Amino acid sequence: MSRKASAGRSRILALRHDKTRSAGEGLERSCQGTVAGWIACAKPVGGVELFSAWLAGDAYQKHRHDTYAVGLTDSGIQMFGYRGSTHASTPGQVVVLYPDEVHDGRAGTSEGFGYRIVYAEPSILSEAVRDLRGRPYPLPFVGEPVSTSAILSRAIEEAFRGPLEPLAVDGLIVSLAEGLMAAERGAARPIVSRRVDVPAVDRARQFLDAARTRVVHSRELESITGLTRYDLARQFRIMLGTSPHRYLLRRRLELARERMHRGRPLAEVACDAGFADQAHFTRAFVSAFGLTPGRYRVLTTGHRSADPPGAQGAPRPIADVRRTTPPGWPRYTRAR
């Protein structure tokens, strides 16, 4: 599966293509059949790869990843063989596969199945677990691969809401580590360190306030706080109730609302506030306020937006916004 394919480009998967590091081996072999479906993936960022798909029939033959695989079933019944047993995951359930474990994948009914999955390198999860525990600790092993873990489900939902910026990766890894540790303990909340370096967290907060219109890299916060990115994410959440990335996103949205109240065009607002594009701005705004920017403007001013027709798009339900494939993701179509 080529990561360089153009977004929206369709092709028959019987054609030969490159493997992704995480999902390619099983998929490459399965392409010898004629199975309907599509796949969307993004270039890995900071040891994390996002992958989503809808497939039918016998989708994947036996294969293995050198990463953790944490997925959320969106539709249909997802069947797979793993560690000598057959498992089934239904919409809303979470699937956790330990690194280097052989597994396959197929649809449980003729309607196919859809899912979103996060592949994370064990080394970064190990670092996060160490920071959360306050000492070195073995990688979490989840004995039951299918669950309804709220921590992991929220982490996956959040990961697919917009472009995967460096701070978003940090928060995602911490959430995955917490969820995996909780699942290992039987769904109890993981025991983590409550130690907080208050001056360091405050320096990070002030830095994010000043840099709200640009992408902030993890190494910048590590430099000014003296904390690792995962320890900072943990301490930041304890003090401020959210992750550094979510905090930065809210500061951008505050600036965006200020510009909107001044009557600026929404495309200009999105750019000035530091969003990747207007679609990213709309998703973030809906996630925070439950309204599209255009609808918010109408309700607060009583006037329709001055943006040109089609610039902001028709309001969509939040569920539709969540399921939109992120910009730049290649999309493949399998044909029978």
C-alpha positions, 0 to 999 in steps of 0.5 A: 500500500503506497503512502505516496498515493494521491488523496482520493485516487482509486485503484483495484487492489489486485495491482501490486503495491508497497507495504506499510510497516504495520498493515502491509504484509497481511494485506499484500497477500490478501490482494490476490482475491477480489474483496470489496473495500477501501483503506486510508492511511497517513505517514507515521508521525513520532512513531504513530501511524493512523489507519482506517478501512472498510473491508469485506470477506477474508480481508487479511491472511495471517501476519504480524506487526512490530507495533502495538495495534489499538483499534476501534470497530466502527461498523459490522463485525470484525473477526480475527484469529489471535493467540490460538482463539477466534475473537469478534469485535462489534461497533464501539468495541476496542481491539488490542494486539500485542506486538509481534503476535500473529493474527488475521482478519475477516468480516463476520457477515456479508456486510463487511466491517469498518474500523480505525486503528492506531499503530504505536511503536513499543519504545515510545509506549515503554517510555510513557509507561515509565513516566506514568509509573515513575519507574521502569515497568514492563510493557502492558500485556492485555490478555483479553484483546476485545474490550469496551475500554473507555480510555482507549476508545476516547484516545482513538476518537481523538487521534482521528479528529484532525492532523496529527501534530507532535503534541497530539502524538504525546497526548495520544501515547499517554492515553494509550499507555493509561488505557493499556495499563488499566486493561492489564489490571482488569479495567481499574484506573492505572496507578500513576505518579501524582508528582507535579513540577508546578513551575515547569508546567506553568512555563509550558502553559505560558509558552503555549499561550504565546505560540498559539498560532503555530505548530509547537514541537515536543522538544520545545516544551522539553527544553523549557520545562526539563521534563520528558514529553510524556511526563509533561503530558501527565503533569499538565493534565493533573494541573490543568485538566487537559493535554498540552495539545488540547490546551493549545487547540483551545487557545487557537479557538479563542483567537478564532472566535475573537476574529469571527466577532470582528466579522472576518471571513472564516477562511481568513480566521482559520489561517490567522488562528493557525489551523492547517486548513478550513476543514481542520478549523471546522472539525475543531470548532464543532468538537469544542462548541457543537456548532459549525463556525458558520452556524455559530456566526449566524446565531451570535450576529443574526447575519449570514457569513460573508464568505463566498458560497461553498467556502464553509460548506453546509452544516453537518452532524457531529458524527459526520465530521468525526468520520470525515477522512483527514485531508491528504489521506490516500483512499483506495477502492477494492472492486469485486 
